[in-house]
Structure formats: C-alpha cells, structure tokens
Amino acid sequence: MSSKRKRVPTKKAAAKKRKEETDESDISDGGEGETTQPDEVLIAGHGDVLDDLSPLPQELLNTLLKPVGQLVFFGGLNWEVCGKREFKGVKMVPNLWIPHKFGEWKVRLAVSGCTAAHSVLVDGEGVTYTFGRNSQGQLGLDNTTSVSKPTVVPALEKMNVISAACGRHHTLFLTDTGTVYACGDNRSGQCGVGNLQPQILTPTRINYRGPPVLKVGCGAEFSVILDIKGGLHTFGLPEYGQLGHNTDGKYFKTSTKLCYNYQTSPKRVVLYIEKGKDGHVSPVDVTEIVDFACGPNHTVAIDSRKRAFSWGFGGFGRLGHAEQKDEMVPRLIKYFDSQSRGVRSVHCGSTYTLAVTEHNGLFLFGQTKRTGEANMYPKPVQDLAGWNISHVGTSHTSIVISADETCIAWGASPTYGELGLGDMTKSSTTPKEVTRMQGIKVTSVSMGYWHTLIIASEDSPEHKAKLEAMKLYEV
C-alpha cells in the first residue's frame, strides 16, 4: 500500500486526489503492500480442477478469434523507463517513430493497455508470448526480469488463449474454455485469486466459478470480466468507485491510518442507475452487458440496448455526465440514451473516453491533453466524420484509429512514436493520417502507455506488397 493511501485525508490530501491525472503519468513500480485482509474461500463450480474444461461453442469462438496477420509496431522500446520520470543511468534504444514490421511475427492477438509497459501476443496456433516490463511478474514468466523479445509463457503452453488484457503491472489471459488466468502485481487484489499475495509470477486461475467468460479488461490496479450471460464482474482497487459496487472501500485502521477493503475475488455489478437533472436517482433495468472498456480508474460499459454506462474517477469529465464527480455505481450516460445515438463500442484512455455510435460517429469526452478545456460531455470528433471506423486504440494521451484502409492518429506532446507520424511531426493535437499505413488493411489496434501494436492483413497481393515495402524491426 503506498504512503499516499496511508495518510489521513486532510484538505490537502483531497486536493491531491484531484491531481490524480498528473500522478497517473508515473507508472513506476512502487513498494511492497500490506496484506492485512484474510484470504477469500475458493468457491467450487465452473473452472474447478475436477471440472471438464470444455471449449466454448465453435460458433462463438469463430466470432472471438481474429484472423492471423503481420504484427506492425511503432513507439518506445525502453520498457524499464516507460512512464517513469527518471531516465538516468539507463541505456536507451531509439524509439520507432514510424510503423515497422515487428520481425516476421504472424499473430492473431496483440494486446497492451493505456497504463501498460508490457504486451501480450498470441500466434495462429494459440501459443502465448509476452514482452516488456516485468517488475511485478506481469509477463507470467516466473521471474521479474524484463524482456524485449516476445517469450513463450510456459504455464499457458497447453492452453488456447483467445484474449488478454494488460493493467499497469498485471495481466489477464482468457482461454477458449472461458477460464481466466492472472499474473503480476496483486497488492490491491487485481489478480482476483482470493488473496493479497503481493506478486503472482505465473498465470494463476482467478477465484471465479460463474458462467464462462467472454471478455477481460484491466484498469491500472483493477480488473473487469464479462461472462457469457452478460454479467459484469470486477475486482481489485475500489478507491474511486471504479469497481461499481457502491463503495470506495476506504476505512480507518487506526485514527491516522487510511486503508482499503480490496476486492480480491470477482464480484458481480448488480446495480445500474440514471440521474435526473434534479439529482433524483432511479435504477435502470439492465439485462445484459455486451461490451466494456477500462481506463486507469474508470469503466464504461454498453448494454444490449446500446446504452452506455460509466463509473469510477470523474475528473476532466471522462465519465460523460457533464460533471467531475466520482460515480460509485454504473450511471447511464444520458447523451447516448436515444435511438439515433446507440453506442457500438467504447474505448478508454487515461483521462478520456471514446465512443463509436451505430451510425459511425466518433465521440470524445474527457481530455487528451494537459491544457485547455475538457469535454465534460460527449462531443463529436468532426475530423473523423465520414470515415468508416473499424478499430480504435487508446493510450495514455494518444489515439490511433484504423479507418478505410489507413490509420488516423493524434496526441499531445510528449509522445514517443506511438502515433507513427515520423520524427519530424512527433505529436499532433488534431487527427492526422498516418501516411505509411495507407493501403494497409488493419484487423486489430492496441496501444500501450507509449507504443502501438497493429495486426495487418496479408489476404491480398496488394496488402502483402504494402507490408513488404515497410521497414523491418529485428526483434
């Protein structure tokens, strides 16, 4: 537990909380936490060792499995210093300012996270590789040594991983049986294994025995899973209400020591609300959640009626409610609660959220730069009007979007190459086309704190030729 969380919340400390955005830019490793909570009892049921872990139905797997393509990379490669304020005494590798083929890696899954300095790759055979920072064992390699070359995760060799998610210092893996494994930093219970063991060095099955899981997501120090029946479950740090359980988990252990009740096992989110202009709160009937996204300390989800709900840290308007208040339970975003504004997908960065509507409109709420006004409620990104948006990647402050066989990127300085615009135009506050991605068919975009991972299709001679002309980065 960090010293910040031990202090008595004085007025000064409260002001510090509102400056959380500046603290988020530092993803340094932090000290050892205290494990004062008792372990949770493991629950029998789905995913037990005695269970027959049968794969999900093939029709469902076909929708979840992405086609294999060439891995394209741009951004920073110095994993040990990513997101840290001090660069002294570290041998630096040049950043990749333009898109490069990442060796000859052919993958179907390439995942990182907006607070992550590590990544997960899965090849066509379902073999899982990790690389990047490993200070808390988040690579699942049974050590804490960072690696720059993708390395096979031994504990997952006999499993077919279909999805993954990266937090600040932890990782979730989802297999084709709908079972979730976690590794890395667990000082806030974000690995969901039922205890507060500080580090989990190899992928360990989470303490969840509900319906099979379809999607996993990670905030900085919390995690979210979505089951096959549309139930959302959260675990980890509750500090800003990002777990959606109507609490921030704070309590005083002594008169001067502030602690948190960490959620060490997945717990279902059961209440969804809407607030009227007069402040009146009423419950919303939500039968099924179909998608969600996590920022460092906030979450946004979409239900089967294409309505959007957000909760957690409210600074800069990233929740889309026209106010900066933290929300302890999922709250309906009124702006999207109309037939013409149904939400298709949501994507969260550090202090902002993007939503793509059914009619292909892109809306931004929150703030992507450190100065100027924030969008307190969803506002359309006019520069993207008319583009056919297919995939969205969100980083700490940068955004990369694939649309119409090219990519569009923007982000305020400082940037580290994650926009792919070149070393002359390193950053841009307005959307710009990534010229070197023209004519390339993108099947996946994922961003880390300062790097971008793209999977590019090789399904036609034209696409292959474009990729062959791209510079190669020897891993």
C-alpha positions in Angstrom: 0.0 0.0 0.0 1.5 3.3 -0.9 2.2 6.0 1.6 -0.4 8.2 -0.2 -3.1 5.9 0.8 -2.0 5.6 4.5 -2.3 9.3 5.3 -5.3 10.8 7.0 -7.4 12.6 4.3 -6.8 16.2 5.1 -8.0 19.0 2.8 -4.5 19.0 1.3 -4.8 15.3 0.6 -8.2 15.7 -1.0 -6.7 18.3 -3.4 -4.0 15.8 -4.2 -6.7 13.3 -5.3 -8.0 15.8 -7.8 -4.4 15.9 -9.2 -4.6 12.2 -9.8 -4.1 12.7 -13.5 -0.5 14.0 -13.0 0.2 11.0 -10.8 -1.1 8.7 -13.5 1.8 9.6 -15.8 4.2 7.8 -13.4 3.9 4.0 -13.8 7.0 3.3 -11.7 7.0 0.2 -9.6 6.1 1.2 -6.1 6.9 -0.6 -2.8 5.6 -3.7 -1.2 2.0 -3.5 0.0 0.5 -4.8 3.2 -1.6 -8.0 3.2 -4.0 -7.4 6.1 -7.1 -8.9 4.6 -7.9 -12.6 5.1 -7.8 -14.8 2.0 -11.2 -15.5 0.4 -12.5 -19.0 0.4 -12.3 -20.6 -3.1 -15.7 -21.4 -4.5 -16.4 -24.7 -6.2 -18.0 -24.6 -9.6 -17.1 -23.7 -13.2 -13.4 -24.0 -13.9 -12.6 -26.3 -11.0 -9.8 -28.8 -11.4 -12.4 -31.5 -11.3 -14.5 -29.9 -14.0 -14.2 -30.9 -17.6 -12.9 -27.7 -19.1 -14.6 -28.0 -22.5 -14.1 -25.2 -25.1 -16.8 -22.7 -25.8 -19.2 -23.4 -28.7 -17.4 -23.2 -32.0 -19.8 -20.6 -33.5 -19.0 -18.3 -30.6 -15.2 -19.0 -30.8 -15.4 -18.1 -34.5 -16.6 -14.6 -33.6 -14.0 -14.2 -30.9 -11.0 -15.5 -32.8 -9.3 -12.9 -35.1 -7.5 -13.7 -38.4 -3.8 -14.0 -38.3 -1.8 -11.2 -39.7 1.6 -9.4 -39.7 2.5 -7.6 -36.5 3.3 -3.9 -37.0 4.9 -1.8 -34.2 5.7 1.8 -33.5 6.6 3.8 -30.4 9.0 3.4 -27.5 11.0 0.3 -26.8 12.7 1.2 -23.5 10.5 -0.8 -21.2 12.4 -0.1 -18.0 11.9 3.7 -18.2 8.4 3.8 -19.8 6.2 6.1 -17.8 8.9 6.9 -15.3 10.1 10.4 -14.5 13.8 9.5 -14.1 15.8 8.2 -17.1 19.2 8.4 -15.5 21.8 5.7 -15.9 19.7 3.7 -18.4 21.0 2.7 -21.8 18.3 3.9 -24.3 17.2 2.3 -27.5 15.9 4.6 -30.2 12.1 4.9 -30.5 10.4 3.7 -33.7 8.8 6.9 -35.0 7.2 5.3 -38.0 5.5 1.9 -38.4 7.8 -1.1 -38.6 7.1 -4.7 -39.2 7.9 -6.4 -35.9 10.2 -9.1 -37.1 8.2 -11.7 -39.0 5.7 -12.1 -36.3 2.4 -13.5 -37.5 -0.2 -13.2 -34.8 -4.0 -13.2 -34.2 -3.9 -11.2 -31.0 -1.7 -8.3 -29.9 -2.7 -6.6 -26.7 -1.4 -3.9 -24.3 -3.1 -1.2 -22.2 -3.2 2.5 -21.7 -1.2 2.3 -18.4 0.9 -0.7 -19.5 4.6 -1.0 -20.5 4.2 -4.7 -21.5 2.3 -6.6 -24.2 0.8 -10.0 -25.0 0.9 -11.8 -28.4 -0.9 -14.9 -29.4 0.1 -16.7 -32.7 -2.1 -18.7 -35.0 -1.7 -21.9 -33.0 -2.8 -20.2 -29.8 0.7 -20.0 -28.3 1.0 -17.0 -25.9 4.1 -14.7 -25.8 4.7 -11.7 -23.6 7.4 -9.0 -23.6 8.1 -5.6 -22.0 8.4 -4.6 -18.4 8.2 -7.3 -15.8 8.9 -5.7 -12.5 5.9 -7.4 -10.8 5.9 -10.6 -12.8 3.2 -9.3 -15.2 4.8 -11.3 -18.1 3.9 -14.6 -16.3 7.5 -16.0 -16.8 8.0 -17.0 -13.2 10.6 -14.1 -12.7 10.7 -10.3 -12.6 13.2 -9.8 -15.4 12.0 -7.6 -18.3 12.4 -9.0 -21.8 12.4 -7.1 -25.1 11.9 -10.2 -27.3 8.5 -11.9 -27.2 8.9 -15.0 -24.9 6.6 -18.1 -24.6 4.6 -18.2 -21.3 5.3 -21.8 -20.2 2.3 -22.0 -17.9 0.0 -21.4 -20.9 1.6 -23.6 -23.4 -1.1 -26.2 -23.3 -3.9 -23.7 -23.4 -5.5 -21.9 -26.3 -5.6 -18.2 -25.3 -8.2 -16.2 -27.2 -8.0 -12.8 -25.4 -5.9 -10.9 -22.9 -5.7 -7.6 -21.1 -2.8 -5.6 -19.6 -3.0 -3.3 -16.5 -0.3 -1.2 -15.0 1.6 -4.2 -13.6 -0.7 -7.1 -14.1 -2.1 -9.2 -16.9 -5.3 -11.3 -17.5 -5.4 -14.2 -20.0 -8.7 -15.7 -21.3 -8.7 -19.3 -22.7 -11.1 -20.9 -25.2 -12.8 -22.6 -22.2 -13.9 -19.3 -20.9 -11.5 -19.5 -18.0 -9.3 -16.6 -16.8 -5.8 -16.7 -15.6 -3.9 -13.7 -14.0 -0.4 -12.8 -13.0 1.7 -9.8 -11.9 1.0 -7.2 -9.1 -1.7 -8.3 -6.7 -1.2 -5.8 -3.9 -4.7 -4.5 -4.5 -6.3 -7.9 -5.3 -6.4 -7.0 -9.0 -5.4 -10.6 -10.0 -8.6 -11.9 -8.4 -7.1 -15.0 -6.9 -8.8 -14.6 -3.5 -5.9 -13.1 -1.6 -3.4 -10.3 -1.5 -0.2 -12.2 -2.3 2.0 -9.2 -3.5 3.2 -10.8 -6.7 1.9 -13.7 -8.8 4.7 -14.8 -11.1 2.9 -17.4 -13.2 -0.6 -17.2 -14.7 -3.0 -18.5 -11.9 -6.7 -19.2 -12.3 -8.8 -16.5 -10.8 -11.3 -17.2 -7.9 -14.3 -17.2 -10.2 -16.8 -20.0 -10.7 -19.6 -18.4 -12.6 -20.6 -18.8 -16.3 -17.7 -18.9 -18.8 -16.0 -15.6 -19.5 -16.1 -13.8 -22.9 -14.0 -10.7 -22.3 -11.4 -9.5 -19.9 -10.2 -5.9 -19.2 -7.7 -4.2 -16.9 -7.6 -0.7 -15.3 -4.4 0.4 -13.6 -5.0 -1.6 -10.4 -8.4 -3.3 -11.0 -9.9 -5.8 -13.4 -13.2 -6.5 -15.1 -14.6 -9.7 -16.7 -17.7 -10.2 -18.8 -19.5 -13.6 -18.7 -21.4 -15.4 -21.4 -24.7 -14.4 -19.9 -23.9 -10.6 -19.9 -22.9 -10.3 -16.3 -20.1 -7.9 -15.4 -17.7 -8.8 -12.5 -15.0 -6.5 -11.1 -12.1 -6.9 -8.6 -9.1 -5.0 -7.3 -8.7 -1.4 -6.1 -12.0 0.3 -5.2 -10.5 3.8 -4.5 -12.6 5.9 -6.9 -15.6 3.6 -7.2 -14.3 2.0 -10.4 -15.5 -1.4 -9.3 -19.1 -0.3 -9.4 -20.1 -1.8 -6.0 -21.3 1.5 -4.5 -18.2 2.0 -2.3 -14.7 3.4 -2.5 -13.6 0.8 0.1 -12.0 3.3 2.5 -11.8 2.7 6.2 -9.5 3.8 9.1 -7.4 1.0 10.5 -6.3 3.5 13.2 -7.1 7.1 13.8 -4.3 8.1 11.4 -4.1 5.2 9.0 -6.4 5.0 6.0 -6.8 1.6 4.4 -8.9 0.0 1.6 -11.1 -3.1 1.5 -9.7 -4.6 -1.7 -12.0 -6.8 -3.7 -9.8 -9.9 -4.1 -12.3 -12.1 -6.0 -14.6 -11.2 -8.9 -17.9 -9.7 -7.6 -20.8 -9.0 -9.9 -22.0 -5.5 -10.6 -25.7 -5.6 -9.7 -27.0 -2.0 -9.8 -27.2 0.4 -12.8 -28.7 3.9 -12.3 -29.7 7.1 -14.0 -29.8 10.5 -12.5 -32.3 13.2 -13.4 -31.4 16.9 -13.7 -32.8 17.4 -10.2 -30.4 14.8 -8.8 -33.1 12.2 -8.4 -31.6 8.7 -8.7 -33.5 5.7 -10.1 -32.5 2.2 -11.0 -32.1 1.1 -14.7 -33.2 -2.4 -15.8 -30.1 -3.9 -17.4 -30.5 -7.5 -18.6 -27.2 -7.9 -20.4 -23.9 -6.1 -20.8 -22.3 -6.7 -24.2 -19.0 -4.8 -24.1 -16.9 -2.6 -21.8 -13.6 -0.7 -21.6 -11.4 0.3 -18.7 -9.3 3.4 -18.1 -6.8 3.6 -15.3 -9.5 4.4 -12.7 -12.8 4.4 -14.6 -15.0 1.9 -16.6 -17.5 2.3 -19.4 -19.9 -0.4 -20.5 -22.6 -1.0 -23.2 -25.8 -3.0 -22.6 -27.8 -5.0 -25.1 -30.0 -1.9 -25.8 -26.8 0.0 -26.9 -27.0 2.3 -23.9 -23.7 3.4 -22.3 -22.9 3.4 -18.5 -19.8 4.8 -16.8 -18.4 4.9 -13.3 -15.2 5.5 -11.3 -13.0 8.5 -11.3 -14.8 11.5 -12.8 -12.0 14.1 -13.3 -12.0 16.1 -16.6 -15.5 14.8 -17.5 -14.2 11.4 -18.7 -17.5 9.8 -17.5 -19.6 11.9 -19.8 -22.0 13.2 -17.2 -21.2 16.9 -17.5 -19.7 16.9 -14.0 -16.4 15.8 -12.4 -18.0 13.7 -9.6 -16.8 10.2 -9.0 -19.5 7.6 -9.6 -19.7 4.5 -7.3 -22.2 2.6 -9.4 -22.7 2.4 -13.2 -24.6 5.6 -14.3 -26.4 6.0 -17.6 -24.8 8.4 -20.0 -27.8 10.5 -20.9 -26.3 11.8 -24.2 -26.4 8.3 -25.8 -29.9 7.4 -24.4 -31.8 7.9 -27.7 -32.5 5.8 -30.8 -30.2 7.7 -33.1 -27.2 7.5 -30.7 -26.9 3.8 -29.9 -23.3 3.0 -28.9 -21.4 0.4 -30.9 -18.1 0.4 -28.9 -16.3 2.2 -26.1 -12.6 2.8 -25.6 -10.8 4.4 -22.5 -7.6 6.3 -22.2 -6.1 7.8 -19.1 -8.3 10.9 -18.7 -10.7 10.4 -21.6 -13.3 8.1 -23.2 -14.1 7.5 -26.9 -17.5 6.1 -28.0 -18.3 4.9 -31.6 -22.0 5.0 -32.4 -24.1 2.8 -34.6 -24.0 5.4 -37.3 -20.2 5.5 -37.2 -19.9 8.8 -35.3 -16.9 9.2 -33.0 -17.5 11.0 -29.7 -14.9 12.1 -27.2 -15.4 13.1 -23.6 -12.7 14.0 -21.0 -9.4 15.4 -22.0 -6.5 14.1 -24.1 -4.1 16.9 -23.4 -2.8 18.6 -20.3 -4.0 22.1 -21.1 -7.2 23.7 -22.4 -10.8 22.8 -21.8 -12.0 19.3 -21.2 -15.1 17.8 -22.9 -17.5 17.5 -19.9 -20.0 15.5 -22.0 -19.7 13.5 -25.3 -18.7 15.7 -28.3 -18.3 14.5 -31.9 -14.8 14.4 -33.4 -15.6 16.3 -36.5 -12.3 15.4 -38.3 -13.4 11.8 -38.4 -16.9 12.5 -39.8 -17.4 10.3 -42.9 -14.6 7.9 -42.1 -15.6 4.2 -41.7 -14.0 3.5 -38.3 -13.1 -0.2 -37.8 -10.7 -0.3 -34.8 -9.7 2.1 -32.0 -6.5 2.2 -29.9 -6.2 4.4 -26.8 -3.0 5.2 -25.0 -2.1 7.5 -22.1 -2.9 10.6 -24.1 -2.6 9.4 -27.7 -5.2 7.8 -30.0 -4.8 5.6 -33.1 -7.8 4.7 -35.2 -8.0 2.4 -38.3 -10.5 3.5 -40.9 -10.8 2.9 -44.7 -7.5 1.0 -45.1 -5.4 3.6 -43.4 -4.8 4.9 -39.8 -5.5 8.3 -38.2 -3.6 9.3 -35.1 -3.4 12.2 -32.7 -2.0 13.0 -29.3 -0.4 16.0 -27.4 3.3 16.1 -26.6 5.2 14.4 -25.1 4.9 11.4 -27.5 7.3 8.6 -28.0 6.5 7.4 -31.5 3.1 5.8 -30.7 1.4 8.0 -33.3 3.6 6.7 -36.2 3.8 10.2 -37.7 7.6 10.3 -38.0 10.3 12.1 -36.1 9.6 15.4 -37.7 6.0 15.6 -36.6 6.1 13.7 -33.4 2.8 14.9 -31.9 -0.4 16.4 -33.1 -3.4 17.8 -31.2 -5.6 17.3 -34.3 -6.2 14.0 -36.1 -3.7 13.2 -38.9 -3.4 10.4 -41.3 -0.5 8.0 -40.7 0.7 8.1 -44.3 2.8 4.9 -44.0 -0.3 3.0 -43.2 -2.2 3.9 -46.4 -3.5 0.9 -48.3 -2.9 -1.5 -45.4 -5.9 -3.4 -44.1 -5.8 -3.4 -40.3 -7.6 -6.1 -38.3 -6.6 -5.0 -34.8 -5.2 -1.9 -33.0 -4.0 -1.9 -29.4 -1.9 0.7 -27.6 0.3 0.6 -24.5 1.4 3.6 -22.5 3.8 4.7 -25.3 3.7 2.1 -28.1 1.2 0.9 -30.7 0.5 -2.7 -31.8 -1.3 -3.3 -35.1 -2.2 -6.5 -36.9 -2.2 -6.1 -40.6 -3.9 -8.4 -43.0 -2.0 -10.2 -45.8 -5.1 -11.5 -47.5 -4.4 -10.0 -50.9 -1.3 -9.4 -53.1 -1.7 -5.6 -52.7 -1.8 -5.8 -48.9 1.2 -8.1 -48.9 3.2 -5.8 -51.2 2.5 -2.8 -48.9 3.7 -4.7 -45.9 6.8 -6.0 -47.7 7.8 -2.4 -48.5 7.6 -1.5 -44.8 10.7 -1.2 -42.7 11.6 -4.2 -40.6 12.5 -4.1 -37.0 14.6 -7.0 -36.0 13.4 -8.1 -32.6 
